[in-house]
Amino acid sequence: MREEKNLTIPNANTSLSTELADLAKLTNEYAEKSKSKNTREAYKSDWRDFDYWCRSKCLPFMPADPSTVTLTLLIEQLIHGRIKKGSKEVL
């Protein structure tokens, strides 16, 4: 399972690395606040589902091939009854 990672700057004893570390902290804070907690939790759940599905089919999930993503989305639509098998309806 892929975990969320914060932007990190390699350790170095220079003022530049301190400045970059401060910018990385601001970037992480901005990213954290850019989506609601529920949205971030939904993204994590979706990622876990995609990761599990890819692994169960022996497909690479990072980087995912566009056809793998498309297939996953199609299967989700079929599972939830949003489209019917054999339908010519466009997603």
Secondary structure, DSSP 4 states (H G I P E B T S, - for coil): -PPP--------SSHHHHHHHHHHHHHHHHHHHTS-HHHHHHHHHHHHHHHHHHHHTT--BTTBPHHHHHHHHHHHHHHTTSS-TT-----
